[in-house]
């Protein structure tokens, strides 16, 4: 599955919105210059945007709560 960097363009910042991600390829981005804790997600592709499932949202929540990168969620180092 490809990786997508969280790249919101203003407010609101919504990590569940597929339009707020940029396809980056086979490895997660290191998110240089970003102030967001959530850096990248790994998900199936839908025409250049991630398919954000309920399971992936749950994984994002767990990663943010535990401040730990997971299999499909990469947090800013």
C-alpha positions in Angstrom: 0.0 0.0 0.0 1.2 3.5 -0.7 2.0 6.2 1.9 0.3 9.6 2.0 1.6 12.7 3.8 -0.9 14.7 5.8 -0.9 18.1 4.0 -3.9 20.2 5.1 -4.2 23.6 3.4 -5.5 25.7 6.2 -8.4 25.1 8.6 -10.0 22.9 9.5 -7.3 20.2 9.8 -9.1 17.0 9.3 -7.1 13.8 9.3 -10.2 11.8 8.2 -10.5 13.9 5.0 -8.7 12.1 2.1 -8.3 15.4 0.2 -5.9 16.6 3.0 -3.2 14.0 2.0 -0.6 13.9 -0.7 0.6 10.6 -2.2 4.3 10.1 -1.4 5.0 6.5 -2.5 6.3 3.4 -0.9 8.0 5.0 2.2 6.5 7.5 4.7 7.6 11.1 4.5 9.7 12.5 7.3 7.4 15.7 7.2 10.1 18.4 7.1 8.8 21.7 8.1 5.4 20.4 9.3 3.9 21.3 12.7 1.5 18.4 12.6 2.1 15.4 14.9 0.4 13.1 12.3 2.9 12.8 9.5 1.8 10.0 7.1 -0.6 7.2 6.7 -0.5 4.0 4.7 -3.8 3.2 2.9 -5.2 1.7 -0.3 -5.4 4.2 -3.1 -8.5 5.9 -4.7 -7.3 8.0 -7.6 -4.3 9.5 -5.7 -6.1 9.8 -2.4 -6.2 7.4 0.6 -9.1 5.2 1.4 -9.6 6.1 5.0 -11.5 3.2 6.8 -12.9 3.1 10.3 -10.1 0.7 11.2 -7.5 3.2 10.0 -9.1 6.1 11.9 -9.0 3.9 15.0 -5.3 3.2 14.4 -4.7 6.9 14.0 -6.4 7.7 17.3 -4.4 4.9 19.1 -1.1 6.2 17.6 -1.8 9.7 18.6 -3.0 8.7 22.1 0.1 6.5 22.7 2.4 8.9 20.8 3.8 5.9 18.9 4.1 5.2 15.2 2.1 2.1 14.1 2.1 -0.1 11.0 -0.1 2.3 9.0 0.4 5.6 10.9 3.7 7.4 10.9 4.1 10.2 13.5 6.5 13.0 13.2 9.8 12.0 14.9 
